Amino acid sequence: MPIEKLRKFLDDEQVKYVTIKHSPAFTAQRVAASAHISGNDLAKTVMIKVDGKMAMAVLPASYQVDFDQLKQLIAADKVELATEEEFGDLFPECEIGAMPPFGNLYGMQVYVAEKLAEDEEIAFSAGSHSELIQLAYDDFYRLTKPIVLHFSGQFA
């Protein structure tokens, strides 16, 4: 969803948010640094496949998905990282790797790391590698209705 579509969705839902422009960056940690946001407060979207079905794992930029733990928690047979070839066409309006974490708008389940759920506010890519949206975590939760689990840990 391009930034204008995302803004309209948030406006229609009467969500207060801030748009943050930053220098182009292509990893979550670099986006956080460029936007002067803690890696714990920046939500990154990791595209995963759960038993062959596309889903989103949303977690702090400074964390990584524990695929075995997630698989066990959701009682799946297989949880794996999706490739760009597998999900690129699902978000034609977005730059690859800059999808906002609103999988519900694309018919996808959203899994959120419980560490992220502890934050009052989160920021996330808004469809490009140079713009973020920041809003209250409670609004994000209300709009996406994610499953919140402990499936991630900080980079070693």
C-alpha positions, 0 to 999 in steps of 0.5 A: 500500500503506498503511503497515500493509501496507508494515510487514508486508511489511518485517517479513516480509522481516526488514528493519530500518527506522524510521518518521518522522512529519512535518508534511504536505508535498506536494513531495519537497523540502518533505517532506525539509525537514519530516522534517529529511532531506537532499534527496539522501537522500530517495527520491522516486517519479516515475510514468512510462510506458515505451512505454505501460507504467506504471513507477517512477523513483526518485531523490533528491528534489533531482534530476529525471528526464532523460527523453531519457537514460532513454529512450536507456538502456533502448532505449525508443521513448517515456518520459514522465511519467504523469498522476495520472489514469493512475496514481491508481487503481493505488494506492488505499491511498495518497495521490496522490504518496506511493506507496512505491517498491515498484513490484515489488509492483504488477507495475511495473519500478523504475528507480533513479537511480545517485546514490540507489544510493550512499546507505547509507540512504534514506527514502521516502513510506510512502503518506501525505504525513506519514510516511516509512520509512527503511531501508538502501538494500541492503534496498530493492535486495534487495526491489525488484530495480530497474534502476540507471541514470544518468538524473537530475540535480540541479535547476538 
